[in-house]
Amino acid sequence: MKKKQKTVQQRESKKELLVESLRLPKDMVLGAFMLSMTGNREAFIENYRGILEYTDTCILLQTKSGQVRFEGTGLVIEYYTNEDMKIGGYIEKVIFV
């Protein structure tokens, strides 16, 4: 099992090296998510995979590389599409799981 995991990690790091050397956008080529925040009131997320939890105090999103958890008060998903979303409210924490 460890050998297979090591091979996957090596393949991923080779991809990253290639993307960096060609100066290609990582979010497009590797499917990495992008997070932009305006203060602690708005968050814009691109390339997420799904919504795992949604309450007014916690929003948990699945990304290709893991999960992103937003904690705060009065959290709302103001809009979402298959590619991006906007979260509003008072964001106290952003945790990468």
C-alpha positions as CSV (number, residue, x, y, z in Angstrom):
1,M,0.0,0.0,0.0
2,K,2.8,2.4,0.9
3,K,4.5,1.8,-2.4
4,K,1.4,2.7,-4.4
5,Q,0.9,5.8,-2.3
6,K,4.5,6.9,-2.9
7,T,4.1,6.4,-6.6
8,V,1.0,8.6,-6.7
9,Q,2.8,11.3,-4.7
10,Q,5.8,11.1,-7.1
11,R,3.5,11.4,-10.1
12,E,1.7,14.5,-8.6
13,S,5.0,16.2,-7.8
14,K,6.2,15.6,-11.4
15,K,3.0,17.2,-12.7
16,E,3.6,20.2,-10.5
17,L,7.2,20.6,-11.7
18,L,6.0,20.5,-15.3
19,V,3.3,23.0,-14.7
20,E,5.7,25.4,-12.9
21,S,8.4,25.0,-15.6
22,L,5.8,25.8,-18.4
23,R,4.3,28.6,-16.3
24,L,0.8,27.3,-16.7
25,P,-2.0,28.2,-14.3
26,K,-2.1,25.5,-11.6
27,D,-5.9,25.9,-11.0
28,M,-6.6,25.1,-14.7
29,V,-4.1,22.2,-15.2
30,L,-4.1,20.5,-11.8
31,G,-7.7,21.3,-10.9
32,A,-6.5,23.2,-7.7
33,F,-9.1,25.3,-6.0
34,M,-8.8,29.1,-5.7
35,L,-9.9,31.0,-2.7
36,S,-10.2,34.8,-2.6
37,M,-11.5,36.8,0.3
38,T,-12.7,40.3,0.8
39,G,-11.9,41.0,4.4
40,N,-13.8,38.6,6.6
41,R,-17.2,39.2,5.0
42,E,-16.9,37.4,1.6
43,A,-15.1,34.4,0.2
44,F,-15.0,33.4,-3.5
45,I,-14.1,29.8,-4.2
46,E,-13.3,28.3,-7.7
47,N,-12.9,24.7,-8.6
48,Y,-14.6,23.1,-5.6
49,R,-16.1,19.6,-5.9
50,G,-19.1,19.7,-3.6
51,I,-20.8,21.0,-0.5
52,L,-20.5,18.6,2.4
53,E,-22.1,20.7,5.2
54,Y,-24.1,23.9,5.2
55,T,-25.3,25.7,8.3
56,D,-25.2,29.4,9.4
57,T,-22.1,28.7,11.5
58,C,-20.2,26.2,9.2
59,I,-19.8,25.6,5.5
60,L,-17.6,22.6,4.5
61,L,-16.5,22.1,0.9
62,Q,-14.8,19.2,-0.8
63,T,-11.9,20.1,-3.2
64,K,-9.6,17.9,-5.2
65,S,-6.9,18.2,-2.6
66,G,-9.0,17.9,0.5
67,Q,-11.6,19.9,2.4
68,V,-12.1,23.6,3.2
69,R,-14.1,24.6,6.3
70,F,-15.5,28.1,6.9
71,E,-16.6,28.9,10.4
72,G,-18.4,32.0,11.6
73,T,-21.8,33.5,12.1
74,G,-24.6,34.3,9.6
75,L,-22.8,32.3,6.9
76,V,-24.8,32.0,3.6
77,I,-23.9,30.7,0.2
78,E,-24.9,33.8,-1.9
79,Y,-24.6,31.9,-5.2
80,Y,-23.0,28.8,-6.6
81,T,-22.4,27.2,-10.0
82,N,-20.6,24.0,-11.0
83,E,-17.3,26.0,-11.0
84,D,-17.5,28.7,-8.3
85,M,-19.4,30.1,-5.3
86,K,-19.6,33.1,-3.1
87,I,-19.9,32.8,0.7
88,G,-21.1,35.8,2.7
89,G,-21.4,36.4,6.5
90,Y,-18.9,37.0,9.3
91,I,-16.1,34.5,8.6
92,E,-14.0,33.8,11.7
93,K,-12.0,30.8,10.5
94,V,-10.9,29.1,7.3
95,I,-9.6,25.6,8.0
96,F,-7.9,23.4,5.4
97,V,-8.5,19.7,6.2
